[in-house]
Amino acid sequence: MHHTPGDRPDDPCREHRGGRRGLRGRVRLIGRGRSARWMREERPARRPRWRMSFLTGLVAVVGLCVYPTVKYLDVLNDTGEPMSFSQTLPDGSAGPVQASAAGPGVRMPTGPQATFRTAATLSDGTKIGVTTLHGRKSGVTGQVWVWAPKEYYEDRYRNSAFPVLIALPGSYGFPTNYWSATGHKLQQTVSDLVALGRSRPFIVVMPVLNPGKRYYDGSDIPGQPKMGTWMSDDVPDLVKANFRTFTSRDGWAFMGSSSGGFVALKQVLQHPDRFKAVIASGPDTRPDSPLWRGHRAEMRANDPERLAQRLAARPGAPDVYVQFQIGTQEGGRANLERFVQRYAKGPVHARLHVIEDGGHNARSYLRGMRDASLEAISRVLRGPTPTP
């Protein structure tokens, strides 16, 4: 299970308030006659008035300097506020407008439009929005977070589709998807690599993984919520309804870590006609939910190893690209190496990226994505095309 620790170290500026420091005194006579003696009476020292005035002025100056930045980013008061991915950015740059002529292979938003609220604001002014999705095909209700890159709002791409990366967390992934937390810097990593020409400008979609603390393996387990249909149909349908996307699988991919890596891997191998690539970090390669008990046939039908074996042997099957990641400080490497050796055949292209000193956690996996994996899947996916 992945945790994001929030350390709160002791304040290094804490002052010691005991003893006699900071005190000054006056001398007075105590007693009468021969027993009388002079004693120093301690009383608190007064701070010079000029120091208080200086500190007050300094706070005022800092406030004036910081206010425009805070006002620009709108970080103090926009969380929870309604937002739209078709509006202009806070810096005033143009937002998407109604396309005059969509390019080939481009699916314009079909509607109905979802209601998004601001979950976070990034330093470049882009926002992560969150909405509640009532899955029409699965019957599952859950939250979905979405982020669009800055390029999505540029006028030169108003007629172009953008690739979609569905990002799944580890552990239960409920009630939140930890990739939506800006502290992990997934969105910033995409932006940085786009600027370097090493990544597509993905729309990042972050759905909840399990409705409650039970593992559903991203599958339609009999008698359980249809999480397989939620991932393969309802979540993509939400994206198609609200964003400019590609009509072909060439613009659709998954990524996930740990339990989310298993689901991401399975979805791509199970639906190669819909999704083309996956980054699977530290995943199992076989279903292991206890909810499969009594449903052996259905469990085998959702086994990534069997799915890869069947896909590799299928004539004319579409190519899929599996990018595994594993850290040197975690177990499971031998299993992934065995998967690549056995099933990376024909249309199944699989490779393993080893993260030096990496552990079973989001920080390590994001480092692997920055170093190699995001660039690897970007090579096989389509990107937006600017208007001439």
N, C-alpha and C positions, 0 to 999 in steps of 0.2 A: 504494500500500500504506500502511495506517495504522499508525503506531507511537505508542506511549505512552511518551515519554521519561521516564526516572527520573534526574533530576539529583542529584548529591551534591556540593554546594558545600563548599569548604574551611571548616573549623571557625573561626568568627570569634573564638573564645575561646582559640585556640592561643597559648601563651606563648612568648616568646623566652627561651631558657635560656642564652644566651651572655652574656659581659660580666661585670660585677661586681655587678649588681643583686641584692639579696637576700642579700648577703654581709656579714659583719661580721668584724673582726679583732682581734688583740692585738699589742702591740709587743714585740720582743725584740732583744737585741744579737747581731750576727753578726760573727765574727772577733775578733782580739786586737790590742792595741797601737793604733798610730796608724791602722791600716787598719780598725779596727773601725767599724761603723756600725749605726745603728738601722734595722730593717726591720719593716714591718707584715706579719704572717702572716695570710692570709685563711682563713677557715673558714665553712661554711654557717651561715646564721642559723637559729635554732630558731623554729618557729612557736609563738606563745603557745598554751598548753593550752586557754584559754577558747575560742579560735577553732575548734579541732578539736571540742570538745564541742558548740559551737553548730551546726556543720555536721552532726554526727551526729544531733543532735536534730531539725534541720530535715528531714533525709532521712526520719527516722522519722515525723514529722508528715505530710509529703507522702504517704508510703506509706499511712498510715492513712486519708487523705482519698480517695486514688485507688482503694483496694482495693474499697470497695462498688460503685463504678461498673464496675470491671472484672468483679467478681463478678456484677453484674446483667446485663451484656451477655454474659458468659461467652465473651469473645473470645479468651481465652488457651488454652482447652483444648477448645473444641467443634468446631473445624475437623476434618473427617473423621469426626466422630461420627455415628452413626445419628440420623435425625430423621424426624418425621412431620408432615405438614400438617394432621393432625387432632388434634394435641396443643395444650395451652394455651400461651400466650405466656409468656416469662420473667417478665413483670410480674404474672402471675397472672390476667390477664383470660381470660374463658371462650373455649375453643376450640370448633370445630364439633362438634356432637353429632348423633346420628342424627335426621334430619328426621322429624317426625311426619306432615307432609303437604307434599310438594313443590309449589311453585307451578306455574302453567301455563307450559309451555315450558321447564321446568327438567329437566335430566338429572342425576340423582344419580350419584356415582361407581359405575361398573359393575364395576371390578376387571378383572384381578387387580391388587393393590396393588404398586406399584414400591418398590424399596429405595432410599431417598434418604439421602445423607450431607450434612452441613453443609459448604457451600463458603464461606459468609461470613455474618456477623451484622451487621445494620444498627442504627443508633442507637435505633430505636423497638422493638427486640427481634425484629423479623421476620427471617427467615433465607432465604438462597438455598440451595436444595438441589440436588444433582447426582445423577444416576442414569445407568446405562448401559442404553441401549435397543437391543434386538435386534429390528430391524424385521421384523415377521412378513410384510408384503407386499413390501417392497423387498429384504429380505435384507441390508440395511446395518446395521452395528453402530457405534454412536457415543454420545457423551455428550450429555445434555440437562440444562441448568440451568433451574430454575423458582423463581420468587418469587411469593408471594401477599401482597397488601396487608393491612394491619392489619384492615381492615373484614371480610376473609374469616373472621377468627376471632371476630367478634362474634356474640353469641347472636341479635341481632335479624335477622341475615341467614342463619340456619341453614337456612332453607327456600328460599333464593334462589340463582340462578345468578350467575356473574360472567363478564364479558367476557374474552376471551383475546387477547393481543397477542403474536404470534410474532416475535421480534426477531432479525434476521440481521446479522452483522458484515460488514466489508469484507475485502479480501484473501482469503486461503484459508479463514479461519475454522476452522483446525485446528492443533493439537489442542484449542484452547479457543475459546470464543465471547467476544470481548472485552466484550460488554454485560453479562457476568456479573461483571465486575470492579467493585467498589463505587466505585472512583476515578472512573469515568465518570458516576456518580450518575444513571443511568437510573431506578432504582427510587425514589430520593429525589425526582426530578423528578415522577414519577407521584404520589407521596404529597403533595408540595407543591401540585400542581395540583388534586388531589382536595379538599384542605382549602380551596382557593379556589373550589371549585365549577366548575372549568374542565376537568376530566378525569374519565373513568370510572375506578373502581378496578380496573385491569386485573390479571389474572394474567399475568405476563410469562414467556414460554417462550423459552429461548435454546438452540437445538440447534447442533451443529457444522454447518458449511456444506459442507465438502468432506472426504471421508476421504483425507487425504494432500494433498500440495501439487500438486494438479491441479484445473483448473477444469471443473466438470461443468454449469455454468449452471443448477443446480437442476432438471435434466431427466433423463429416461430416455434417455440417449444409447446407441444400440445397442452392445453389447459392454462397457458400462461399468456401474459401480454405479448403481442406480436411485434417483438423488437426487431426482428429481421425485416419485416415489411416497413416498419417505422424508418429504418436506416436506408433501405433500398428504394422506397417509393415516396413516403410522406415528406421526409426531409428534403430530398431533391425537388419534389413538387413545390415546396415552399420557396425554394431558391428560384425556380423557373418562373414562378408567379410574380416575383419581385425584382429580378435582376436580369441583365442582358447576359445570356449564357449561350454556349455552343449547342447546336442540335445533335452533334455526334459525341461519342464517348471520348474523343480526343481532347476534350476540355474538362474532364471529370476525374478526380483522384481522391484517395483517402490517405490519412495518416493517423497513427495511434500509438500509444505507449502501453505496455503491459497488457492488461485485459482489453484496453481499447485497441492495442496492436493486433490482438487476435481477431477482434471483430472487423477491423479494417482489412486485414488479410483475407478473411473469409468472404467479405462482401465483394471484393474485386475478383476472386476466383470463382465465386458463385454467379456473378453477373458481369462477365467480361464484355457483354454487349452494351453495358451502361458505363462501366468504369475501366480506365486503362492502366492506372498505376497506383502504387501504394508504398508508403513508408511505414514499415512495421518495426517498432522499437521494443526489444525485450519481450517478444510475445511467446505464448505457448502456440503450438501448431496443431493441437487437437482439442476438441471440446472437453471441458471438465466441470461444467455446472452440475451440481447434484440434482437439479430439476429435470435432467434427462432420464432419471431413473424410471424404468418401465417403458422407455421409448427408444429402444436401441436402433431401430431402423431409421428413425428421424435424426438421431444423433449422428449416425454414419453419413447421412445425406448432408450434414453440415460440418463435416470434418475437412479442414483445409488440405490435408495431405491427400485424401481421396479426391477432392475436387481438383487439385493440381494434377494428379495422375490421370484423371479422366480428360481434363482439358488438353494435356500434352499429347494424348492419343487420339484426339478428335480431329478428323480431317477438316481443314479449312477453318479451324478455330481462330478467333482474333488474338493477336499478340497482347499479352499483359506483362507489366514490368513491376517486379517485386524488389524493393530496396529494403533489406533487413538492416537493423542496427543493433549492436550489443556492446556493452561496456566490459572492459577487462576486469572490473571489480565485481561482476555479477555472474551468476551461473546461466546456463542455457546455450552457451556458444556452440558446443558440440552438436546439439540438436538442430540448430539453424544451419550449421555446416553440412549436416547430413541431409537436411531438406534441399539445400541448393544442389548437392551432388545427385540426389535421386530424382528430383522433379524439374530442375531447370533444363527442360528439353522442348524442342519444337517451339510452340507459341509462348511457352512459359519462360520468361527471362528473369532470373533471380540472381542477386549478388548480395554479399554481406559486407557492411562497413563496420569495422571494429573501432570503438572509441577508447583511446588510450586513457587509463585512469578513470574511465567512466563507470558510474554506478547505475543502479536500477531506479532512476529518477528523471524528472522532466528536464532538469538543468543539463544533465549529461546528454540526453537525447537531442535537446535543442542545439547543443554544441556540435553534435554529429550532423544535424541538418544544415547548420551553417557551414561546416567544413566540406561536406560532400553530398549529402542525400537530397537536399532540396534542389540542388543543381542537376542531379542525376535524373530525377523525374521530370524536371522542366525541359530536358532535352527531348522527351518523347511526347510532350503535351503542346497544344496550340496556345498561342498568346494573342493578345488583342492586336488589331491592325489599325493604324491611324488613318484618318480620312486624308486623301491626297490633297 
